[in-house]
Amino acid sequence: MKPFDFLVLGSGVAGLSFALKAAPHGRVAIVTKKQRADSNTSYAQGGIATVMSKEDSFELHVKDTLVAGAGLCKEEAVRTIVQEGPARIAELIEYGTQFTQREIPGHPGERELDLTREGGHSKRRILHVKDLTGREVERALLAAAEREPNIQILEHHIAIDLITTAKLGAGGPNRCIGAYVLDKVRGEVMTFAAPVVVLATGSCGKVYLYTTNPDIATGDGVAMAYRAGVPVANMEFIQFHPTCYYNPSAKSFLISEAVRGEGAILRDLAGVEFMPKYDPRRELAPRDIVARAIDNEMKKTGADYVLLDITHKPARFIMDHFPNIYETCLKYGLDITKEAIPVVPAAHYQCGGVVTDIDGHTEINGLYAVGEVSCTGLHGANRLASNSLLEALVCGHRAAQHSAAHRDPLPSLPIPPWQSGNASNADELVVVSHNWDEIRRLMWDYVGIVRTNKRLERAKHRIARLQEEIQEYYWDFIVTNDLLELRNIATVAELIVACALQRPESRGLHYNLDFPEANPAWAQRDTVVRRPA
């Protein structure tokens, strides 16, 4: 058994922020599925939304967030996260994050942070590092963590399940005291014990056939929390990024929101603009509106994609502002300074998740969730662009403060080692890959950008049958990374469908043709799912 004071599952900005703030209070283990820099953070192109300009205000940022959230945001959480943003940005800069700057107009030689604008924002408030913001933030935080002697990072480890006192049959209030973790290299299951366990596992984008998320985004934290008895809320609100590069060879390369923020125009394959038909804000409308508009245009015309055109901007402007996008597209034979970019919507961000308070604490003592895995009430029914890294920074900081102040010692309770029983090595891996593909395709077809109750019910019944197969397979064979991820995406798929079926309306990212309007009675009402006792 490996004892620590804090066990962090995930190495993105939320997990690293927590670890850096917790390290002065004890030994921290960071468990990460692949290499330490493999996280959703590293794929975040756009930036971090924070009030840094005299022309901006906390009130405006709060208002923009509430409007995007379509009546489901918790205003207190929004205000707290928005107001604490500048202090967390100052810390990022102290850690060495090199945000893009510009020369101050009329003041030669003087520079300031270059703030850009994205959909749904009324002011320029997006701090960025060209179009590689997440990668730079991850670099700076990892470098700081590697300098901290109290932090140990374990790569190529995947958590299997949380260890709670209730699972061990102990009396009294339930609390989380650790996790079983698979060492993927050695194939061994290890027992980690800690009085504080933090889920910072990111998103569940791989539950869908098309996603901008990396392969690690399989909803592990949500699935583990649900199995441990923690309520999960608002999972129907999956944000589909409107503009994923349409090129099979490029997998799921994201074309940042900032490209539209700097003037790119969406066109059909005939070159005709179409966003003015859908919203007066055109390309700067919130993502759910833009994604549905693109989806509708594709279905109307039968096209496989639409075009995102920024060729009217000077070539040097495009290359300077979006060097990663420019270079990546050029690698696939597309010069975005001269040609429009073929794009399609793709699953991008999970707005619901494990229910927490503003400090990231769940209803099980000792268990926290921070970042995209959590549901704090910030995003409501639709995330405002670039609020995600902001939430991860603020809530990671707050969770570390709260857990350090409220940490109870581990109970004198023996934790049994992981039992594999008579399990054998899986000899039919085709079953895993087939079920994986089937779940992702049925979620795309039946639980995508536009839904109906009939499609949702069909998905519900098929997922239930698949879970029976997966559960049988799980107990019959030695656990592997692929099997654990399959088990988790099946659970997350079940939760998305369950939440979607609870909501008899269309709101934010959840659009149901059977209930095409928002129902005022469902404003401020979360869809909550709890595992049956």
C-alpha positions in Angstrom: 0.0 0.0 0.0 1.2 3.5 -0.9 0.2 6.2 1.7 0.1 9.9 0.8 -1.5 13.0 2.2 -3.2 13.9 -1.1 -3.9 11.7 -4.0 -4.6 13.6 -7.3 -6.1 11.7 -10.3 -5.1 13.7 -13.4 -2.3 16.0 -14.4 -4.0 18.8 -16.2 -4.3 22.4 -15.0 -6.9 21.5 -12.3 -4.8 18.7 -10.8 -1.5 20.5 -11.0 -3.0 23.7 -9.5 -4.3 21.7 -6.6 -1.1 19.8 -6.1 1.1 22.9 -6.1 -1.1 24.5 -3.4 -1.4 21.3 -1.3 2.3 20.4 -1.4 3.2 22.7 1.5 0.8 20.7 3.7 1.9 17.1 2.9 3.0 14.5 0.3 1.1 14.6 -3.0 0.8 11.8 -5.5 -0.3 12.7 -9.0 -1.6 9.7 -11.0 -1.8 10.2 -14.8 -2.9 7.8 -17.5 -0.1 8.5 -20.0 2.8 11.0 -19.9 2.4 13.8 -17.5 1.7 16.5 -20.2 -1.1 14.4 -21.8 -4.2 16.2 -20.7 -7.1 18.2 -22.0 -5.2 21.3 -20.9 -2.5 20.7 -23.4 -5.1 20.8 -26.2 -6.7 24.1 -25.2 -5.9 26.5 -27.9 -8.0 29.6 -27.2 -7.1 30.9 -23.8 -8.2 31.9 -20.3 -11.1 34.3 -19.8 -10.3 36.9 -17.1 -11.0 40.5 -16.5 -7.7 42.3 -17.1 -8.7 45.5 -19.0 -10.0 48.8 -17.7 -12.7 48.6 -20.4 -14.0 45.3 -18.8 -15.5 44.5 -15.5 -16.4 41.6 -13.3 -20.1 42.4 -13.8 -19.8 42.1 -17.6 -18.0 38.8 -17.3 -20.6 37.5 -14.9 -23.4 38.7 -17.2 -21.8 37.0 -20.3 -21.4 33.8 -18.4 -25.0 33.8 -17.1 -26.3 34.5 -20.6 -24.4 31.7 -22.1 -25.5 29.4 -19.3 -29.1 29.8 -20.3 -30.7 30.0 -16.9 -28.8 27.2 -15.1 -25.7 28.9 -13.8 -25.3 29.3 -10.0 -24.6 33.0 -9.8 -22.7 32.8 -6.5 -20.3 30.3 -8.1 -20.0 32.4 -11.2 -19.1 35.6 -9.2 -16.6 33.8 -7.0 -14.7 32.2 -10.0 -14.8 35.4 -12.0 -13.6 37.6 -9.2 -10.8 35.3 -8.1 -9.5 34.9 -11.7 -7.0 37.8 -11.8 -5.1 36.5 -8.7 -4.8 33.0 -10.2 -3.5 34.5 -13.5 -0.9 36.5 -11.5 0.3 33.2 -10.0 0.5 31.6 -13.4 2.7 34.4 -14.6 4.9 33.9 -11.5 5.2 30.2 -12.4 6.6 31.3 -15.7 3.6 31.3 -18.1 4.5 33.4 -21.1 1.2 35.0 -22.2 1.2 36.8 -25.6 1.8 40.5 -25.3 1.3 43.4 -27.7 2.8 46.9 -28.0 0.5 49.5 -26.3 -0.9 51.8 -29.0 0.7 55.3 -28.8 3.4 54.1 -26.3 6.3 52.7 -28.4 8.4 50.2 -26.5 5.7 49.5 -23.9 3.8 46.2 -23.9 0.7 44.8 -22.3 -1.2 41.5 -22.3 -2.8 40.8 -25.7 -6.5 40.2 -25.0 -8.6 38.6 -27.7 -12.3 37.9 -27.9 -14.4 34.8 -28.4 -18.0 33.9 -28.9 -20.4 35.1 -26.2 -17.9 37.6 -24.7 -18.9 41.3 -24.8 -15.3 42.5 -24.3 -11.8 41.3 -25.1 -10.7 39.3 -22.1 -9.1 36.2 -23.4 -5.5 35.8 -22.3 -3.6 33.5 -24.7 -0.3 32.2 -25.8 -0.8 32.5 -29.6 -3.0 29.4 -30.3 -1.2 27.1 -27.9 -2.4 28.5 -24.6 -3.0 25.1 -22.9 0.3 23.7 -23.8 2.2 26.7 -22.3 0.1 26.7 -19.1 0.7 22.9 -18.7 4.4 23.4 -19.3 4.7 26.1 -16.6 2.7 24.2 -14.0 4.5 21.0 -14.7 7.9 22.7 -14.3 6.7 24.1 -11.0 5.5 20.7 -9.8 8.7 19.0 -10.8 10.6 21.5 -8.6 8.4 20.6 -5.6 9.9 17.8 -3.5 6.6 17.0 -2.0 5.0 16.1 -5.3 5.4 12.7 -7.0 4.1 12.2 -10.5 3.3 8.6 -11.6 2.9 8.3 -15.3 1.1 5.5 -17.1 -1.2 4.7 -14.2 -5.0 4.6 -14.4 -7.3 4.6 -11.5 -9.8 1.7 -11.4 -12.1 2.7 -8.5 -12.3 4.8 -5.4 -11.9 3.2 -2.0 -14.6 4.3 0.5 -15.4 3.3 4.0 -18.9 2.3 2.9 -17.4 -0.1 0.3 -15.2 -1.6 3.1 -18.3 -2.1 5.3 -17.3 0.3 7.9 -19.9 2.1 10.0 -20.3 5.9 10.4 -20.3 8.6 7.7 -19.0 7.5 4.4 -15.6 8.9 3.4 -13.1 8.4 0.6 -9.7 7.0 1.7 -7.9 6.1 -1.5 -8.1 4.4 -4.9 -7.1 1.2 -6.6 -4.7 2.1 -9.5 -3.4 0.0 -12.4 0.3 0.4 -13.2 -0.1 0.0 -17.0 3.6 -0.8 -17.6 3.8 -3.6 -15.1 0.2 -4.7 -15.3 -0.1 -4.6 -11.5 -2.9 -3.1 -9.4 -1.7 -0.9 -6.6 -3.5 0.4 -3.5 -3.1 4.1 -2.8 -4.3 5.4 0.6 -4.9 9.1 1.3 -7.2 11.2 3.5 -7.8 13.5 0.5 -8.5 12.2 -3.0 -9.0 14.6 -5.9 -10.7 13.8 -9.2 -9.1 16.0 -11.9 -9.6 13.6 -14.7 -11.1 16.0 -17.3 -13.7 15.3 -19.9 -15.6 12.4 -21.5 -15.3 13.4 -25.2 -14.3 9.9 -26.3 -17.8 8.7 -25.6 -18.6 10.3 -29.0 -17.4 9.2 -32.4 -16.1 12.6 -33.2 -14.4 14.7 -30.5 -11.7 17.3 -30.1 -10.5 15.6 -26.9 -7.4 13.5 -26.6 -7.7 9.7 -26.4 -7.4 9.8 -22.6 -10.8 11.7 -22.2 -13.0 8.7 -21.3 -14.9 10.1 -18.3 -13.1 8.1 -15.7 -13.6 10.5 -12.8 -17.4 10.9 -13.4 -17.8 7.1 -13.7 -15.7 6.4 -10.6 -17.6 9.0 -8.5 -21.0 7.6 -9.7 -20.0 4.1 -8.7 -18.9 5.4 -5.3 -22.4 6.9 -4.8 -21.7 10.6 -5.5 -24.5 12.4 -7.4 -23.8 13.5 -11.0 -25.6 16.4 -12.6 -26.4 18.0 -15.9 -24.5 15.5 -18.1 -26.9 16.2 -21.0 -25.0 19.4 -21.6 -22.2 18.2 -23.8 -20.7 21.1 -25.7 -19.9 20.4 -29.4 -17.2 22.6 -30.6 -18.5 24.1 -33.9 -15.2 23.9 -35.8 -13.1 20.7 -35.9 -10.9 20.4 -38.9 -12.5 17.9 -41.3 -9.7 15.7 -42.5 -9.6 12.0 -41.6 -5.8 12.1 -41.5 -5.8 14.9 -39.0 -7.9 12.9 -36.5 -9.8 15.6 -34.4 -7.8 18.8 -34.7 -9.5 21.8 -33.2 -9.8 25.1 -35.0 -9.9 27.5 -32.1 -12.9 29.8 -31.3 -10.4 32.6 -31.5 -10.3 32.2 -35.3 -13.9 33.3 -35.5 -13.2 35.9 -32.8 -10.7 37.5 -35.2 -13.2 37.6 -38.1 -13.4 34.3 -39.8 -16.7 33.7 -41.6 -18.7 30.4 -41.9 -19.8 29.6 -45.4 -21.6 26.7 -47.1 -19.8 24.8 -49.9 -21.1 27.3 -52.4 -19.3 30.1 -50.5 -22.4 31.7 -49.1 -22.4 33.0 -45.5 -25.1 31.4 -43.4 -24.7 32.5 -39.8 -26.8 35.8 -40.3 -29.8 33.5 -40.8 -29.4 32.0 -37.3 -28.2 34.7 -35.0 -27.5 38.5 -35.1 -24.2 37.8 -33.4 -23.2 35.7 -36.4 -19.9 33.8 -35.9 -19.6 35.2 -32.4 -22.8 33.6 -31.2 -22.4 31.0 -28.3 -21.1 27.6 -29.4 -24.4 25.8 -29.1 -26.0 28.1 -31.6 -23.1 27.9 -34.0 -22.9 24.1 -33.8 -26.6 23.7 -34.4 -26.4 26.1 -37.3 -23.6 24.1 -38.9 -25.4 20.8 -38.2 -28.5 22.1 -39.8 -26.7 23.4 -42.9 -25.0 20.1 -43.4 -28.3 18.2 -43.0 -30.0 20.5 -45.4 -27.4 20.2 -48.2 -26.1 16.7 -47.5 -22.6 18.1 -47.2 -20.0 16.4 -45.0 -18.6 19.8 -43.8 -18.8 23.6 -44.1 -16.1 26.1 -44.6 -14.4 28.5 -42.2 -12.9 31.4 -44.1 -10.3 33.8 -42.8 -8.6 34.4 -46.1 -9.7 38.1 -46.1 -7.2 38.8 -43.3 -3.5 39.5 -44.2 -1.4 36.3 -44.4 1.1 37.6 -41.8 -1.8 38.3 -39.3 -3.0 34.7 -39.7 0.4 33.2 -39.3 1.3 35.4 -36.3 -2.0 34.8 -34.5 -2.6 31.1 -35.3 0.9 29.6 -35.9 -0.1 26.1 -34.7 -3.3 26.0 -36.7 -1.5 27.4 -39.8 1.3 24.9 -39.5 -0.9 21.9 -38.8 -3.3 22.6 -41.7 -0.3 23.3 -44.0 1.1 19.8 -43.0 -2.1 18.4 -44.5 -1.8 20.5 -47.7 -4.2 23.3 -46.7 -2.9 26.9 -46.7 -5.4 28.8 -44.5 -4.1 32.2 -45.7 -5.5 31.3 -49.2 -8.1 28.6 -48.7 -11.1 28.2 -46.4 -10.9 25.4 -43.8 -13.3 22.5 -44.0 -14.9 22.1 -40.5 -17.5 20.0 -38.6 -18.8 20.1 -35.1 -17.3 17.6 -32.6 -17.8 16.7 -28.9 -15.7 19.1 -27.0 -16.6 19.9 -23.4 -18.6 18.4 -20.6 -20.6 21.1 -18.7 -22.1 18.8 -16.1 -20.2 16.3 -13.9 -19.6 15.3 -10.3 -21.7 17.6 -8.0 -19.4 19.8 -5.9 -19.5 23.0 -4.0 -17.3 26.0 -5.0 -14.4 24.4 -3.1 -14.6 21.2 -5.2 -15.9 19.1 -2.2 -18.3 16.3 -3.0 -20.9 14.9 -0.5 -18.4 12.2 0.4 -15.9 13.4 2.9 -12.3 13.4 1.7 -13.3 13.4 -2.0 -12.9 16.5 -4.2 -13.5 17.1 -7.9 -12.0 20.0 -9.8 -12.0 21.1 -13.4 -14.0 19.7 -16.2 -15.0 16.5 -14.2 -16.9 18.7 -11.7 -20.2 20.5 -11.8 -19.9 23.7 -9.7 -22.6 25.6 -11.4 -20.3 27.9 -13.4 -21.2 26.7 -16.8 -24.9 26.0 -16.5 -26.4 24.8 -19.8 -23.6 26.0 -21.9 -20.0 27.0 -21.1 -18.8 30.4 -22.1 -15.7 30.1 -24.2 -12.4 30.0 -22.2 -14.1 29.9 -18.8 -12.8 26.3 -18.4 -9.2 26.9 -17.6 -10.3 29.8 -15.3 -12.5 27.4 -13.3 -9.8 24.8 -13.1 -7.3 27.4 -11.7 -9.7 28.9 -9.2 -11.3 25.7 -8.0 -8.0 23.8 -7.8 -6.7 26.6 -5.5 -9.9 26.6 -3.4 -10.0 22.8 -3.1 -6.4 22.7 -1.9 -7.1 25.4 0.8 -10.3 23.6 1.9 -8.8 20.1 2.0 -5.7 21.3 4.0 -7.9 22.9 6.6 -10.5 20.1 6.8 -8.3 17.0 6.4 -9.0 14.2 8.9 -6.4 11.4 9.5 -7.0 8.1 7.8 -9.1 5.7 9.9 -7.4 2.7 11.4 -9.2 0.5 8.9 -7.4 -2.2 6.9 -7.7 -1.8 3.1 -7.6 -5.1 1.3 -5.4 -5.5 -1.7 -7.0 -5.7 -5.1 -8.5 -9.1 -5.8 -8.4 -10.5 -9.4 -9.9 -13.8 -8.3 -9.9 -16.4 -11.1 -9.7 -13.7 -13.8 -7.6 -14.6 -16.8 -6.0 -12.6 -19.6 -8.5 -11.4 -22.2 -8.3 -13.5 -25.3 -11.1 -11.8 -27.2 -10.0 -8.2 -27.4 -12.2 -7.8 -30.5 -15.2 -7.7 -28.0 -13.7 -4.7 -26.3 -13.0 -2.8 -29.5 -16.4 -3.7 -31.0 -18.3 -2.4 -27.9 -16.2 0.7 -27.7 -17.0 1.5 -31.4 -20.7 0.7 -30.9 -21.1 3.0 -27.9 -19.4 5.9 -29.6 -21.4 5.6 -32.8 -24.8 5.2 -31.1 -24.0 8.2 -28.9 -23.1 10.2 -32.0 -26.2 9.1 -33.9 -28.8 9.2 -31.1 -27.5 11.6 -28.4 -25.7 14.2 -30.5 -26.3 17.9 -31.2 -30.0 17.3 -31.9 -32.0 14.7 -30.0 -35.4 13.1 -29.7 -37.0 11.0 -27.0 -37.2 8.1 -29.3 -33.5 8.2 -30.1 -32.7 8.6 -26.4 -34.8 5.6 -25.4 -33.1 3.6 -28.1 -29.7 4.6 -26.8 -30.7 3.8 -23.2 -31.8 0.3 -24.0 -28.8 -0.6 -26.2 -26.3 0.9 -23.6 -28.0 -1.2 -20.9 -27.4 -4.4 -22.9 -23.8 -3.4 -23.7 -23.1 -2.8 -20.0 -24.3 -6.3 -19.1 -21.7 -7.6 -21.6 -19.0 -5.3 -20.3 -19.6 -6.1 -16.7 -19.4 -9.8 -17.4 -16.2 -9.3 -19.3 -14.9 -7.1 -16.5 -15.2 -9.8 -13.9 -14.0 -12.6 -16.1 -10.7 -11.1 -17.2 -7.7 -9.3 -15.8 -8.2 -5.5 -16.0 -6.5 -3.6 -18.7 -6.4 0.0 -19.7 -8.8 -0.6 -22.7 -11.3 -2.6 -20.5 -11.3 0.1 -17.8 -11.9 2.8 -20.3 -14.7 0.9 -22.0 -16.4 0.3 -18.7 -16.1 4.1 -17.9 -17.4 5.3 -21.3 -20.4 2.9 -21.0 -21.2 4.4 -17.6 -20.8 8.0 -18.8 -23.0 7.2 -21.9 -25.7 5.9 -19.5 -25.5 9.1 -17.4 -25.7 11.4 -20.4 -28.8 9.6 -21.6 -30.4 9.5 -18.2 -29.9 13.3 -17.7 -31.2 14.0 -21.2 -34.4 12.0 -20.6 -35.0 13.9 -17.4 -35.1 17.3 -19.1 -38.4 17.9 -21.0 -37.2 21.0 -22.8 -34.5 22.5 -25.0 -32.0 24.6 -23.2 -28.4 25.5 -23.9 -26.5 22.6 -25.3 -29.5 20.2 -24.9 -31.7 20.4 -28.0 -34.7 18.0 -28.2 -37.0 18.1 -31.2 -39.8 16.8 -29.0 -39.5 19.8 -26.7 -38.0 22.6 -28.9 -38.6 25.5 -26.5 -37.1 26.2 -23.1 -39.5 25.5 -20.2 -39.4 28.3 -17.6 -40.2 25.7 -14.9 -36.9 24.1 -15.6 -34.8 27.2 -15.2 -32.4 26.6 -12.2 -33.3 22.9 -12.1 -30.5 20.5 -12.4 -30.9 16.9 -13.7 -29.3 14.8 -11.0 -28.5 11.0 -11.2 -27.4 8.9 -8.3 -26.5 5.3 -8.3 -29.3 3.1 -6.8 -28.3 1.9 -3.3 
